[in-house]
């Protein structure tokens, strides 16, 4: 392909992708644009056209942002860019959640609150000034590892990640040509996701995690030229390569992964039918029971069982499961009612106290019963009084 045409295609692609970042109004995306520019500045091995293209990206980004903003005002269309910049809290509650996370780390420095338990522990720990969204991630990978696994294990994991990045960097410095370009691109992709992981939680999504793992493997796994030459010479001497035990194992693993993906889709439909039933769907109770038999997604069915039962205490088994995936306002209302029905009033009030901190509309509705004095002979609703006993999130784990 002629160089001018190749340059035109490359410029069109990167400008189109930059415009996409503008439309998302992503602050992390803007930071990654700057990271690409840094790459263009420090990597003198890149072709001159590529370096210049990377250098001008921030200017292009700014012009696109200004152009879309002006167009939106002129045509009365919506563009969230202005709203994003005028927010009182540019961190979108991240500073608040990080502060709460540090407090939890201080309380559980050695072993953490448990893998996957951040939302559960954070929601059931008193934070009167907490962010009012129901966070299930800390929006910072090192902090998330530290709060769930403890400082020693989190430090070890991050040290291994940094060691792998250093290995990729050392390998990059020894390479040339196409091999070097491949490693550089892969390393920059990993670094961009790394920056993203300091502000969000992309690695909790397979469509980010799998490409990142692939790119990281390329960055640290490209063999040196000498090894490639030796392998090529060996193939030339022996003829076409024959299947090895390793290649057969990889094919079997790929087949298992392919079949497992299909099974996961079928398994997911078992819980989808709870919330989006087909025309000939079974009764809700039967759909919930079927969803609770799911291998991977039973927690969704347990959530439905806990929040739809007129007497939540009849679904206590579901409260041992669902709150450990996402403890939100609807589940907290149902859980506090279930505890009260079982006579565990202090625990019920403690959960209600935590719900009150979120200032959620469902909580407002739940506490509305406290606005009017009870009729004679009727006990005051349990949620109208604060808990007098001190609990921790560990007191609510199923035993």
C-alpha positions as CSV (number, residue, x, y, z in Angstrom):
1,X,0.0,0.0,0.0
2,X,1.4,3.4,-0.9
3,X,2.7,5.5,2.0
4,X,0.4,8.5,1.4
5,X,-2.7,6.2,1.4
6,X,-1.5,4.4,4.5
7,X,-0.9,7.8,6.3
8,X,-4.4,9.0,5.3
9,X,-6.0,5.8,6.6
10,X,-4.1,6.0,9.9
11,X,-4.9,9.7,10.4
12,X,-8.6,9.1,9.6
13,X,-8.7,6.2,12.1
14,X,-7.0,8.0,15.0
15,X,-9.0,11.3,14.4
16,X,-12.3,9.3,14.3
17,X,-11.4,7.5,17.5
18,X,-10.5,10.8,19.2
19,X,-13.8,12.2,18.1
20,X,-15.4,9.2,19.8
21,X,-13.6,10.1,23.0
22,X,-14.9,13.6,22.8
23,X,-18.5,12.4,22.4
24,X,-18.1,10.1,25.5
25,X,-17.0,13.1,27.6
26,X,-14.7,10.7,29.3
27,X,-12.1,12.4,31.5
28,X,-10.1,9.2,31.6
29,X,-10.2,9.1,27.8
30,X,-8.8,12.6,27.8
31,X,-5.9,11.5,30.1
32,X,-5.2,8.6,27.7
33,X,-5.0,11.1,24.8
34,X,-2.3,12.8,26.7
35,X,-0.6,9.5,27.3
36,X,-0.5,8.9,23.5
37,X,1.1,12.3,23.1
38,X,3.8,11.4,25.7
39,X,4.5,8.3,23.7
40,X,5.0,10.4,20.6
41,X,7.4,12.7,22.5
42,X,9.6,10.1,24.2
43,X,9.7,7.3,21.5
44,X,12.2,8.5,18.9
45,X,12.0,5.2,17.1
46,X,8.5,5.9,15.8
47,X,8.1,7.1,12.2
48,X,8.0,10.9,12.0
49,X,4.5,11.0,10.6
50,X,3.3,8.9,13.6
51,X,5.1,11.1,16.1
52,X,3.6,14.3,14.6
53,X,0.1,12.7,14.6
54,X,0.5,11.9,18.3
55,X,1.9,15.3,19.1
56,X,-1.1,17.2,17.8
57,X,-3.8,14.9,19.4
58,X,-4.4,17.2,22.4
59,X,-4.9,20.2,20.1
60,X,-7.3,18.1,17.9
61,X,-9.1,16.9,21.0
62,X,-9.6,20.5,22.2
63,X,-10.8,21.7,18.8
64,X,-13.3,18.9,18.5
65,X,-14.6,19.5,22.0
66,X,-15.0,23.2,21.3
67,X,-16.7,22.4,17.9
68,X,-19.2,19.9,19.4
69,X,-20.0,22.2,22.3
70,X,-20.7,25.1,19.9
71,X,-22.8,22.9,17.6
72,X,-24.8,21.7,20.6
73,X,-25.6,25.2,21.8
74,X,-26.5,26.4,18.3
75,X,-28.8,23.4,17.5
76,X,-30.2,22.9,21.0
77,X,-28.7,19.4,21.1
78,X,-27.4,17.8,24.3
79,X,-23.7,17.6,25.0
80,X,-22.6,16.7,28.5
81,X,-19.1,18.3,28.2
82,X,-20.2,21.6,29.8
83,X,-22.0,19.8,32.6
84,X,-19.0,17.7,33.2
85,X,-16.7,20.7,33.6
86,X,-19.1,22.6,35.8
87,X,-19.6,19.8,38.3
88,X,-18.9,20.8,41.9
89,X,-17.1,17.5,42.4
90,X,-14.9,16.8,39.3
91,X,-14.0,13.5,40.8
92,X,-17.6,12.3,40.6
93,X,-17.4,11.1,44.3
94,X,-14.1,9.3,43.8
95,X,-12.3,11.4,46.4
96,X,-15.1,10.4,48.9
97,X,-15.0,6.7,48.0
98,X,-11.2,6.7,48.2
99,X,-11.3,8.3,51.7
100,X,-13.8,5.7,52.8
101,X,-11.6,3.0,51.3
102,X,-8.5,4.2,53.2
103,X,-10.5,4.1,56.4
104,X,-11.5,0.4,55.7
105,X,-7.9,-0.4,55.0
106,X,-6.8,1.1,58.3
107,X,-9.4,-1.1,60.0
108,X,-8.4,-4.3,58.2
109,X,-4.8,-3.8,57.0
110,X,-3.5,-7.4,57.0
111,X,-6.2,-9.6,55.4
112,X,-8.6,-7.0,54.1
113,X,-12.4,-7.3,54.1
114,X,-12.4,-10.3,51.8
115,X,-12.3,-10.8,48.0
116,X,-15.4,-9.3,46.3
117,X,-16.6,-7.9,49.6
118,X,-15.9,-4.2,49.3
119,X,-19.4,-3.1,48.6
120,X,-20.7,-5.3,51.4
121,X,-18.2,-4.0,53.9
122,X,-18.4,-0.4,52.8
123,X,-22.2,-0.3,52.8
124,X,-22.4,-1.8,56.3
125,X,-19.8,0.4,57.9
126,X,-20.9,3.8,59.2
127,X,-19.8,6.7,56.9
128,X,-22.1,9.6,57.6
129,X,-20.6,11.7,54.8
130,X,-20.4,8.8,52.4
131,X,-20.9,9.2,48.6
132,X,-24.6,8.4,48.0
133,X,-24.1,6.1,45.0
134,X,-23.9,2.4,45.7
135,X,-20.2,1.8,44.8
136,X,-19.1,-1.8,44.3
137,X,-15.6,-0.9,43.3
138,X,-13.1,1.6,44.7
139,X,-12.3,3.0,41.2
140,X,-8.7,2.5,41.9
141,X,-7.0,-0.9,41.3
142,X,-4.3,-0.7,44.0
143,X,-6.7,0.5,46.6
144,X,-9.2,-2.1,45.7
145,X,-6.7,-4.9,46.1
146,X,-5.5,-3.4,49.4
147,X,-9.0,-3.1,50.9
148,X,-10.1,-6.6,49.8
149,X,-6.9,-8.6,50.1
150,X,-4.9,-6.7,52.7
151,X,-1.8,-4.6,52.3
152,X,0.8,-7.5,52.2
153,X,-0.9,-9.5,49.4
154,X,-1.9,-6.3,47.5
155,X,1.7,-5.1,47.6
156,X,3.0,-8.4,46.3
157,X,0.5,-8.3,43.4
158,X,1.4,-4.8,42.4
159,X,5.1,-5.5,42.7
160,X,4.7,-8.4,40.3
161,X,2.8,-6.2,37.9
162,X,5.5,-3.5,38.0
163,X,8.2,-6.2,37.5
164,X,6.4,-7.4,34.4
165,X,6.1,-3.8,33.1
166,X,9.9,-3.4,33.7
167,X,10.6,-6.6,31.9
168,X,8.5,-5.4,28.9
169,X,10.4,-2.1,29.0
170,X,13.8,-3.8,29.0
171,X,12.8,-6.1,26.2
172,X,11.5,-3.2,24.2
173,X,14.9,-1.4,24.4
174,X,16.6,-4.5,22.9
175,X,14.3,-4.8,19.9
176,X,14.2,-3.1,16.5
177,X,11.9,-2.9,13.5
178,X,8.5,-4.5,13.4
179,X,9.2,-6.5,16.6
180,X,9.8,-3.3,18.5
181,X,6.8,-1.6,17.1
182,X,4.6,-4.5,18.2
183,X,5.9,-4.6,21.7
184,X,5.7,-0.8,22.0
185,X,2.0,-0.8,20.9
186,X,1.2,-3.6,23.3
187,X,2.9,-1.9,26.2
188,X,1.2,1.5,25.5
189,X,-2.2,-0.3,25.5
190,X,-1.4,-1.9,28.9
191,X,-0.3,1.4,30.3
192,X,-3.5,3.1,29.1
193,X,-5.6,0.5,30.8
194,X,-3.4,0.9,33.8
195,X,-4.1,4.6,34.0
196,X,-7.8,3.8,33.4
197,X,-7.6,1.4,36.4
198,X,-6.5,4.2,38.7
199,X,-9.8,6.0,38.1
200,X,-12.2,3.3,37.1
201,X,-12.5,-0.5,37.2
202,X,-12.1,-1.7,33.5
203,X,-10.5,-5.0,34.4
204,X,-13.8,-6.2,35.9
205,X,-15.2,-6.3,32.3
206,X,-14.1,-9.1,30.1
207,X,-14.0,-6.9,27.0
208,X,-11.3,-4.9,28.7
209,X,-9.6,-7.7,30.7
210,X,-9.1,-10.2,27.9
211,X,-7.5,-7.7,25.4
212,X,-5.4,-6.3,28.2
213,X,-4.1,-9.7,29.1
214,X,-3.4,-10.4,25.4
215,X,-1.5,-7.2,25.0
216,X,0.4,-7.8,28.2
217,X,1.4,-11.2,27.0
218,X,2.7,-9.7,23.8
219,X,4.6,-7.1,25.6
220,X,6.5,-9.5,27.9
221,X,6.4,-12.6,25.6
222,X,7.9,-11.6,22.3
223,X,11.0,-13.8,21.9
224,X,14.4,-12.2,21.2
225,X,15.6,-12.3,17.6
226,X,18.2,-14.9,18.4
227,X,15.5,-17.3,19.6
228,X,13.4,-16.6,16.6
229,X,16.3,-17.4,14.3
230,X,17.0,-20.6,16.2
231,X,13.4,-21.7,15.9
232,X,13.4,-20.9,12.2
233,X,16.6,-22.8,11.6
234,X,15.1,-25.8,13.5
235,X,12.0,-25.8,11.4
236,X,14.0,-25.6,8.2
237,X,16.0,-28.6,9.3
238,X,13.1,-30.7,10.5
239,X,10.4,-29.7,8.0
240,X,6.9,-28.4,8.9
241,X,6.3,-28.2,12.6
242,X,4.4,-31.1,14.1
243,X,1.7,-30.8,16.8
244,X,3.2,-30.8,20.3
245,X,1.8,-31.7,23.6
246,X,1.6,-27.9,24.4
247,X,-0.3,-27.1,21.1
248,X,-2.7,-30.0,21.7
249,X,-3.3,-28.8,25.2
250,X,-4.0,-25.3,23.9
251,X,-6.5,-26.6,21.4
252,X,-8.3,-28.5,24.1
253,X,-8.4,-25.5,26.3
254,X,-9.7,-23.3,23.4
255,X,-12.4,-25.9,22.8
256,X,-13.4,-26.0,26.5
257,X,-13.5,-22.2,26.5
258,X,-15.7,-22.1,23.4
259,X,-18.2,-24.6,24.9
260,X,-18.1,-22.9,28.3
261,X,-19.0,-19.6,26.7
262,X,-22.1,-21.2,25.1
263,X,-23.0,-22.7,28.5
264,X,-22.6,-19.3,30.2
265,X,-25.0,-17.7,27.7
266,X,-27.6,-20.5,28.3
267,X,-27.0,-20.2,32.1
268,X,-27.5,-16.5,32.0
269,X,-30.9,-16.9,30.3
270,X,-32.1,-18.7,33.4
271,X,-32.0,-15.4,35.3
272,X,-32.9,-13.1,32.4
273,X,-36.3,-14.7,32.3
274,X,-36.9,-13.5,35.9
275,X,-36.7,-9.9,34.9
276,X,-37.7,-10.1,31.3
277,X,-40.1,-13.0,31.0
278,X,-41.2,-14.3,27.6
279,X,-44.8,-14.5,26.6
280,X,-45.2,-18.1,27.9
281,X,-43.2,-17.6,31.0
282,X,-43.7,-19.7,34.2
283,X,-44.9,-17.9,37.4
284,X,-42.3,-15.6,39.0
285,X,-41.8,-18.0,41.9
286,X,-40.8,-20.8,39.5
287,X,-38.6,-18.6,37.5
288,X,-36.8,-17.5,40.6
289,X,-36.3,-21.1,41.7
290,X,-34.9,-21.9,38.3
291,X,-32.5,-18.9,38.4
292,X,-31.3,-20.0,41.9
293,X,-30.0,-23.1,40.3
294,X,-27.7,-21.1,37.9
295,X,-24.0,-21.9,38.2
296,X,-22.8,-18.4,37.5
297,X,-25.6,-15.9,38.0
298,X,-27.7,-17.3,40.9
299,X,-27.1,-14.1,42.9
300,X,-29.5,-12.3,40.5
301,X,-32.2,-14.8,41.4
302,X,-31.5,-14.5,45.1
303,X,-31.8,-10.7,44.8
304,X,-35.3,-11.1,43.2
305,X,-36.3,-13.6,45.9
306,X,-35.2,-11.3,48.6
307,X,-36.9,-8.1,47.2
308,X,-40.2,-9.5,45.9
309,X,-41.3,-11.7,48.8
310,X,-44.1,-10.0,50.8
311,X,-42.5,-11.4,54.0
312,X,-38.7,-11.0,53.4
313,X,-37.9,-13.2,56.4
314,X,-39.1,-16.2,54.4
315,X,-36.2,-15.6,52.0
316,X,-33.4,-15.5,54.5
317,X,-31.3,-18.0,52.5
318,X,-31.2,-15.4,49.7
319,X,-29.9,-12.7,52.1
320,X,-26.9,-14.9,52.7
321,X,-26.1,-14.6,49.0
322,X,-27.4,-11.5,47.3
323,X,-25.9,-8.7,49.5
324,X,-22.4,-10.0,48.7
325,X,-22.7,-9.0,45.1
326,X,-24.4,-5.6,45.4
327,X,-26.1,-4.3,48.5
328,X,-28.3,-1.5,47.3
329,X,-31.3,0.4,48.7
330,X,-34.0,-2.0,47.6
331,X,-32.1,-4.9,49.2
332,X,-31.3,-3.0,52.3
333,X,-35.0,-2.2,52.9
334,X,-36.0,-5.8,52.4
335,X,-33.1,-7.1,54.6
336,X,-33.9,-4.8,57.5
337,X,-37.6,-5.9,57.3
338,X,-36.5,-9.5,57.3
339,X,-34.3,-9.0,60.3
340,X,-37.1,-7.2,62.2
341,X,-39.5,-10.0,61.4
342,X,-37.1,-12.5,62.9
343,X,-36.8,-10.5,66.1
344,X,-33.3,-9.2,65.3
345,X,-34.5,-5.6,65.7
346,X,-31.1,-4.1,66.6
347,X,-29.5,-5.5,63.5
348,X,-32.6,-4.3,61.5
349,X,-32.1,-0.8,62.8
350,X,-28.4,-0.9,62.1
351,X,-29.1,-1.7,58.4
352,X,-31.7,1.0,58.3
353,X,-29.2,3.5,59.8
354,X,-26.8,2.7,57.0
355,X,-29.6,3.1,54.4
356,X,-30.4,6.5,55.9
357,X,-26.8,7.7,55.1
358,X,-27.4,7.2,51.3
359,X,-30.4,9.6,51.2
360,X,-31.9,7.3,48.6
361,X,-35.6,7.8,47.4
362,X,-36.4,4.3,48.5
363,X,-35.0,5.1,51.9
364,X,-37.1,8.3,52.0
365,X,-40.2,6.2,51.3
366,X,-39.1,3.6,53.9
367,X,-38.7,6.2,56.6
368,X,-41.8,8.1,55.7
369,X,-43.7,5.9,58.2
370,X,-41.8,7.8,61.0
371,X,-43.2,11.2,60.1
372,X,-46.6,10.5,61.7
373,X,-47.1,9.3,65.3
374,X,-48.4,5.7,65.5
375,X,-52.0,5.1,66.3
376,X,-52.7,4.0,69.9
377,X,-51.9,0.3,70.4
378,X,-49.7,0.2,67.3
379,X,-45.9,-0.1,67.9
380,X,-43.6,2.4,66.3
381,X,-42.0,1.1,63.2
382,X,-38.6,-0.3,64.0
383,X,-36.7,1.9,61.5
384,X,-37.8,5.1,63.4
385,X,-35.2,4.5,66.1
386,X,-31.4,4.2,65.7
387,X,-29.6,1.1,66.7
388,X,-28.2,1.2,70.2
389,X,-25.9,-1.8,69.6
390,X,-22.6,-1.5,67.7
391,X,-22.1,-3.9,64.8
392,X,-19.6,-4.4,62.0
393,X,-20.2,-5.9,58.5
394,X,-18.7,-9.1,59.8
395,X,-21.7,-9.5,62.1
396,X,-23.9,-9.8,59.0
397,X,-22.0,-12.5,57.2
398,X,-23.8,-15.9,57.1
399,X,-22.5,-18.4,59.5
